[in-house]
């Protein structure tokens, strides 16, 4: 069947770079799932990060688009880590309805040591620190920020902790990253892929969402609940158990696709999918915005920024370069220290 003839819910309908909302009414669960391909390739290829760094940033991009596409208003969802590990800073910025930009900062020596020791999982690369998840509705509104401690926790665990702490919603998260070789016109070509799924328990009766005073005797064998936050509702136990069966390979495999994955998980209970929300590599930097930042610099700061008679600025996200004549800011610069606008 041709792509244009496909109907909502059919395998392959959403394709890559589109977040698919879904609902499992019988289990009172809702969620979103995504597979990222060309967009992820563009972002990671632009920076040419070492592979462990690229994998870590890809995980965070998948997580951010899952969370950001849930916004019901015009605004931004920003995920940022600050840690003491080899990768000390990750930033992913999602602007509604579809714009994604991201970058990572890492310490070469620490990263080389981690690679030599064979310790390149996300917990080791991040180390200890925090992840801040920020919702920004724009001017004249107050930002909302949730901060989760990073202390040997996976990206999936961080997301689940965020919802447990900030919204008290039982949440299961699965993330996967892969580098896949596919046949092209000139032989095999490697490309980055990532997949993600978030499922949440949202029953009509809110008191069913969390019952910490009851024993979790109905927990399936092998269920791990180190935080002591197990929700003993049978429906959520089933959702969690099903989500835990997802393998990393099927989550990122283009031949599986989001609809097929959701069918595999929930077909016995019935799963309904909704129109996909596309996401795109789209940086918001412009010459005008960067000039606005520089115009708030003091005369001393402007002078320190000049090199070879010009001010050169490179966007950390997209790598776009901008050059300015220092004379442009002589009238704007102040004699004191003025903070740069954000």
C-alpha positions in Angstrom: 0.0 0.0 0.0 1.4 3.4 -0.9 2.3 5.8 1.8 -0.3 8.3 0.8 -3.1 5.6 1.0 -2.2 4.5 4.6 -4.8 5.1 7.3 -4.3 6.2 10.9 -3.3 3.1 12.9 -1.9 1.1 10.1 1.7 -0.2 10.4 4.2 2.4 9.1 1.7 5.3 9.1 3.6 7.6 11.4 7.1 6.7 10.2 10.2 8.3 11.7 10.4 11.6 13.5 6.8 11.7 14.7 5.4 11.2 18.2 2.3 8.9 18.4 -0.1 9.4 21.3 -2.0 6.3 22.3 -4.6 5.1 24.8 -5.2 1.7 26.3 -8.7 2.2 27.6 -9.1 -1.2 29.2 -6.1 -0.5 31.4 -6.8 3.2 31.9 -3.3 4.0 30.5 -2.2 6.7 28.1 1.2 7.4 26.5 3.3 8.4 23.6 5.8 6.5 21.5 8.4 7.7 18.9 11.1 6.5 16.5 13.6 9.1 15.5 15.7 8.7 12.3 16.7 11.5 9.9 16.2 14.3 12.4 18.5 12.5 14.9 21.1 11.9 12.2 21.1 15.6 11.3 21.7 16.7 14.9 24.3 14.2 15.8 26.1 14.4 12.4 26.5 18.1 12.7 28.5 17.8 15.9 30.4 14.7 15.2 30.4 13.6 18.8 32.3 10.5 20.0 29.9 7.6 19.8 29.2 7.3 23.6 28.3 11.0 23.8 26.1 10.7 20.7 24.2 7.8 22.2 23.7 9.6 25.5 22.4 12.8 23.8 20.2 10.7 21.5 18.5 9.2 24.6 17.8 12.6 26.0 16.5 13.9 22.7 14.0 10.9 22.5 12.9 11.6 26.1 12.5 15.3 25.5 10.3 15.0 22.4 8.1 12.5 24.3 7.6 15.0 27.1 7.6 18.2 25.0 4.9 17.1 22.6 2.5 16.7 25.5 2.4 20.5 26.0 -1.0 21.9 25.3 0.2 25.5 24.8 2.8 27.5 22.9 6.0 27.3 24.8 9.2 25.3 25.4 10.2 22.2 27.2 13.9 22.2 28.2 15.8 19.2 29.6 19.3 19.9 31.0 21.8 17.9 33.0 24.7 19.3 35.0 27.0 16.7 36.4 30.5 15.8 37.4 30.9 12.9 34.9 32.7 12.8 31.6 29.6 14.3 29.9 29.0 17.2 32.2 26.3 19.0 30.3 23.4 17.9 28.0 20.8 20.4 26.8 17.8 19.5 24.7 15.3 22.3 23.8 11.8 21.5 22.4 9.7 24.4 21.2 6.1 23.8 20.3 4.8 22.5 18.0 7.8 20.6 16.6 11.2 22.3 16.9 14.1 20.3 18.5 17.7 21.4 19.1 20.4 19.8 21.3 24.0 19.7 22.2 26.4 18.1 24.6 29.6 19.1 26.4 32.2 16.6 27.6 35.7 16.4 29.0 38.0 14.7 26.5 40.3 13.2 29.2 37.5 11.8 31.3 35.7 10.4 28.3 38.9 8.7 27.0 39.4 7.1 30.4 35.8 5.9 30.5 36.1 4.4 27.0 39.4 2.7 27.9 37.8 1.2 31.0 34.7 0.1 29.0 32.4 2.1 31.2 30.2 4.0 28.8 26.6 3.5 30.0 24.6 6.6 30.7 24.9 6.4 34.4 28.7 6.4 34.2 29.0 9.1 31.6 26.7 11.4 33.5 28.0 10.8 37.0 26.5 12.7 39.9 24.5 15.9 39.5 21.0 17.0 38.5 18.6 17.0 35.6 16.4 20.0 35.3 13.2 19.7 33.4 11.7 23.2 32.6 8.4 24.2 31.1 8.4 27.8 29.8 5.1 29.3 28.5 6.8 32.4 27.3 6.7 36.1 28.4 4.5 37.1 31.3 4.3 33.6 32.8 6.3 31.9 35.5 8.6 29.0 34.5 7.9 25.6 36.1 11.0 23.6 36.8 11.4 20.1 38.2 14.8 19.0 39.4 15.8 15.3 39.7 19.0 14.1 41.3 21.3 12.1 39.1 23.2 9.5 41.2 23.9 6.4 39.1 20.4 6.6 37.6 19.5 5.8 34.0 17.7 8.3 31.8 14.6 6.1 32.0 14.8 6.1 35.8 15.3 9.9 35.9 12.1 10.4 33.9 10.1 8.1 36.1 11.4 9.8 39.2 10.4 13.2 37.8 6.8 12.1 37.4 6.8 10.4 40.7 8.1 13.5 42.5 6.4 16.3 40.6 3.1 15.0 39.4 2.7 11.7 41.4 1.6 9.9 38.2 2.7 6.2 37.9 4.9 6.3 34.8 6.9 3.8 32.8 9.6 4.9 30.3 11.6 3.0 27.8 14.4 4.4 25.6 16.8 2.9 23.1 19.5 4.1 20.7 21.0 2.3 17.8 23.4 2.8 14.9 22.0 0.9 11.9 23.7 0.2 8.6 21.3 0.3 5.6 21.9 -0.3 2.0 22.1 2.9 -0.1 23.0 3.8 -3.7 26.7 3.6 -2.9 26.7 0.7 -0.5 25.8 0.5 3.2 25.3 3.8 5.1 25.2 4.0 8.8 22.6 6.1 10.5 21.5 6.9 14.0 18.1 5.9 15.4 16.4 6.2 18.7 13.1 5.0 20.1 11.1 5.9 23.1 7.8 5.1 24.9 6.2 6.6 27.9 3.1 5.0 29.5 1.1 6.5 32.4 -1.6 5.3 34.6 -4.5 7.8 34.7 -7.6 6.1 36.0 -10.9 7.9 36.4 -10.7 7.4 40.2 -7.5 9.3 41.2 -7.2 7.4 44.5 -6.2 4.3 42.4 -3.1 6.0 41.1 -1.0 5.5 44.2 -1.8 3.3 47.2 1.5 3.3 49.3 -0.3 2.1 52.5 -1.2 -1.3 50.9 1.3 -4.1 50.4 2.4 -4.8 46.8 1.7 -8.4 47.0 0.3 -8.6 43.5 3.7 -7.5 42.0 4.8 -9.8 39.2 7.9 -11.9 39.9 11.1 -9.9 39.3 9.4 -6.5 39.6 11.9 -4.0 41.0 10.6 -1.2 43.1 13.6 0.3 45.0 11.9 3.5 45.8 9.0 1.8 47.6 6.5 3.5 45.4 4.8 0.4 43.9 1.2 1.1 42.9 -0.6 -2.1 43.6 -3.5 -1.5 41.1 -3.8 -4.6 38.9 -4.2 -2.5 35.7 -1.0 -0.6 36.3 0.9 -3.8 37.2 -0.1 -5.2 33.8 0.9 -2.1 31.9 4.2 -2.0 33.6 4.9 -5.6 33.0 4.0 -5.3 29.3 6.2 -2.2 28.9 9.1 -4.1 30.5 8.9 -6.7 27.7 10.0 -4.1 25.1 13.5 -4.8 23.8 15.9 -2.1 22.7 16.1 -3.5 19.2 12.4 -3.4 18.5 12.1 0.0 20.0 14.5 1.5 17.4 14.0 -0.9 14.5 12.5 0.9 11.4 10.9 -2.4 10.3 8.9 -2.6 13.5 7.6 0.9 13.6 5.6 2.6 16.3 2.1 1.2 15.4 3.4 -2.4 15.1 5.2 -2.0 18.5 2.0 -0.7 20.2 0.0 -3.6 18.6 2.5 -6.1 19.9 2.3 -4.7 23.4 -1.4 -4.1 23.9 -3.4 -6.0 21.2 -5.1 -8.2 23.7 -6.4 -5.2 25.6 -7.0 -3.0 22.6 -4.9 0.1 21.8 -6.0 3.3 20.1 -3.6 5.6 18.4 -4.0 9.2 17.5 -2.6 11.5 14.8 1.2 11.7 15.1 3.0 14.9 16.0 6.0 15.5 13.8 9.3 16.8 15.2 12.1 18.4 13.3 15.7 19.6 13.7 15.1 23.3 13.9 17.3 25.8 15.8 15.8 29.1 16.8 19.0 31.1 16.6 19.0 34.2 14.4 21.4 37.1 13.8 18.9 39.4 15.5 18.7 37.4 18.6 22.4 37.1 19.1 22.8 40.8 18.4 20.2 41.4 21.2 22.4 39.4 23.6 25.6 41.2 22.6 23.9 44.6 22.9 23.6 44.0 26.7 27.3 43.5 27.1 29.4 46.1 28.8 32.1 48.0 26.9 34.7 45.8 28.6 32.9 42.6 27.7 32.5 43.8 24.1 36.3 44.5 24.0 37.1 41.0 25.4 34.9 39.4 22.7 36.8 41.0 19.8 39.2 38.8 17.9 40.9 39.9 14.7 38.8 43.0 14.6 35.4 41.2 14.8 33.1 39.4 17.2 32.5 35.8 16.1 29.7 33.8 17.7 28.9 30.2 16.9 25.6 28.7 18.0 26.2 25.7 20.3 23.1 24.0 19.0 23.3 24.1 15.3 26.9 25.3 14.6 25.8 28.3 12.6 28.4 31.1 12.8 27.7 34.8 13.0 30.1 37.7 12.7 29.6 41.3 14.0 31.5 44.6 13.7 32.3 45.8 17.3 31.3 49.3 16.1 27.7 48.0 16.0 27.6 47.9 19.8 29.5 51.1 20.7 26.2 53.0 21.3 24.6 50.1 23.1 27.4 49.1 25.4 27.3 50.5 29.0 30.2 51.4 31.1 29.2 49.0 33.9 28.8 45.3 33.9 25.4 44.4 32.4 24.2 40.8 32.3 23.6 39.2 29.0 20.0 38.4 28.2 18.9 34.9 27.8 
